[in-house]
């Protein structure tokens, strides 16, 4: 099922998304192309971007997560060994308590 969204054509997406009607149509397919001209005015010397403290913290967190291992391989190996030996025990009470704590956050 397709939803129709009125008023959101290429002409409403900004100055670089306009359609050139004279040469923007692919004659074989009847499709319209967007103008891909990305030229802009040269940057001014007083232009600057400043990150908030929260954004800077998120950037640092992302960097540290990218550098860390996604999981503890030693722990995985230990659990695999216990399962293989039939000695791994599930503590249902501990799992239930952790789920309860998670739900009350």
Secondary structure, 3 states (H helix, E strand, C coil): CCCCCCCCCHHHCCHHHCCCCCCCEECCCCEECCCCCCCCCCCCCCCCCCCCHHHHHHHHHHHHHHHCCCCCHHHHHHHHHHHHCCCCCCCHHHHHHHHHHHHCC
